[in-house]
Amino acid sequence: MSHSLDAYLVLASLMFAIGSFGFLARRNAIAMLMCVEIMLNGVNLAIVAFGMFTPALQGAGQVIALFVMAVAAGEATVGLAIVIAIYRNRRTPLVDEYASMRE
Amino acid sequence: MPTFFSAAPEATATVAQAGSTEQLLMLLLLVLPMAGFLLTAVLGRRMATPWIIAVPTIVLVWAIASYLAFQALVQGAFGNEAITFTAYKWIPAGHFEIPFNLFLDNLTAVMLLVVTTIGMLVHIYSIGYMAHDASRWRFFAYLNLFMFSMLLLVLAGNYLLMFAAWELVGLSSYLLIGFWFYKRSAALASKKAFLVNRVGDVGFALGIMAIWTTVGTLNFEQVFTLLPEALRVGDIQQWMMVGICLLLFCGAMGKSAQFPLHVWLPDAMEGPTPVSALIHAATMVNAGVYLVARSSPLFSHAPEALILVAAVGIFTAIFAASIALTQKDIKRVLAYSTLSQLGYMFAALGVGAWTAAIFHLMTHGIFKGLLFLGSGSVIHGVHEEQDMDKMGNLHKKMPITHWTMLIGALAISGIPPLAGFFSKDEVLGEAFKLGFQWVWLIGLVVAAMTAFYMFRLMGKTFYGESHVDPAVEPKIHESPRSMTVPLILLAGLSIVAGMILGLPFGDSTISRWLEPVFHPAMEAAGVQETTYSLFGVDGVLILLSVAVATIGMILAWRLFGFFREKSHLDKVRELTAKAPRLYLGSFRKWYFDELNDLLFVRFGGVVANGAAWFDVHIIDGAVNGVASVTQKAGDEIRQTQTGRVQNYALGIAAGLIAIAVSIIFLTTR
């Protein structure tokens, strides 16, 4: 099992699950962004693994992974900027305090 | 939509384009009173003599109108035809294009004479009559507005423009009846007049719409050729023609206060007396007669409608005369008398004697204006007392008022050679000769009643014993000159107008004036031009009507006094005691106000309340129900929107899982 697709997919889904749990459970906006990154990396791992283990793709799955990383970088930038802006305004990083849009 | 619009061109053949002088003068007739109204309305409050603009304006208008009428009637300058011109496009809206066009033919000229002559005299009279009223600037502004509206009404060249003017005279009438709006009765009377007029106006408006949908134009000269043409070739049915005429007549009934829409006119006497004379006796109430006469080319193709016009007219004549017999308020007697005389005019229109109707309109305008102004002078003299039971023996103290009113009373009673004799005789004689003997017979009875109630009024006011309040008695005085001069002028007109217009018999001036206007209608209706025989049937008819008028007059003299003749009020009491029901019925106006109260106020109120309940509970209930259900549901569902990022993320994750699970299930089956 050391060199099979299943091992990579198990790890990838584990990362995605951890990221999801973290995103749902943590209240700190920075931590939530980090969890999103973990989920993205899990997905990236799965893509790369599929690319390597599917002969027809000839390892080209890495290209998609590169795209995802680029998008993730952009997402992290924007996300962090928003979080900082809100933090400056509300003096708290906790997302359950950001409920003023409810009404 | 206009279906046979292309048939128009030859329709305008008898209508000439107005020359530039006439155009200017016709426009001035409208612009001057409007300017007078605006100036008086804006500046009047600050002026010491608020009539300084309004009255000279109307004198000028009178001069212009007289010139135009002279050109049209005597000189025949417009070739005995109509002249017309379009000032501008009033309503340009695609197919629906209504011009602002003015129209002047001999009928218009006659109306111009009546309106401006009496209008001018009433304006002058008002200077004296309203001298003590603080807000008289408002009065003169309204009077100018009325003159503008009335002149527009008679000059209008299409039905819609006429309708606009029709509503404007209604507005001015409303404003002037309610001039003393702080009096509750005046405020109510103005409202009543306005509402009752609306009933008739609905019919008029529907009639105009019917004309538009049938021929696609509202210009008089086109409607009058296209509509009969459409009837001839079978594009419209006979009943449509009758329907259009009846709808137009509906409007005429409202404005001219014919039964059963007569209820507003007696109450309109709450307004100042000059207004009663001008609007509610001499001009505005004649608008209905004018409308029917103007539409004579249509009515002549609808004999069924004409019979109804005659029936309504003659019924109103006798109905109103029977009420006038017992009223105590001097102005109310005159108001019911006006109703009765208007009934005569409609009866004449109905039997096809259009010229006679307009003749009576003219003379009635003169002597009824005179009588109203005279009654105003009396009311002024006895210090705002209108109850005739509190007058009497005034003929020595108010000699000018007395003599002029006596002339007016003789004129309306139809005593030769005064104005009313000629016109009333023409109405009755034509009715008889055109085969409407029943109209003639009722008209004869009305003539006797007219003479009786007029001399009852004269007796109670000027002769017999004085019943004036002893405190007022020594202060009774003749009215100022601005009031007596119009009275004298109108009295002079009442004497000569009949002789000028009504002679020679059979080929009178007025019939020569109006013959070109009514000739097509008379041909279409098959009205035979009867030969006049002074020593035959006409002579007998004249003798009969003069005889019944004299009988009515002498009866009134014996009961209510006349110069030296003493009044015998005990005899009057005896007579009324003999027929108490009849007397009370007449005195209470045959319970028409009560009937209207029951029908429209009480019963109508119940229906309206029911409708209001339905509206509030069912209609509004449904609308509000939908709204409140939505609101409640929103309130509940809003609870799911917590504003917490995690909750939304959980939703997204759950949705993702659901999608993934369902894909797995669907693809691995």
Interface residues (C-beta under 8 A of the other chain):
Chain A: S20 F23 L24 A25 R27 M32 V95 D96 Y98 A99 S100 M101 R102
Chain B: Q641 T642 G643 R644 V645 Q646 A649 L650 A653
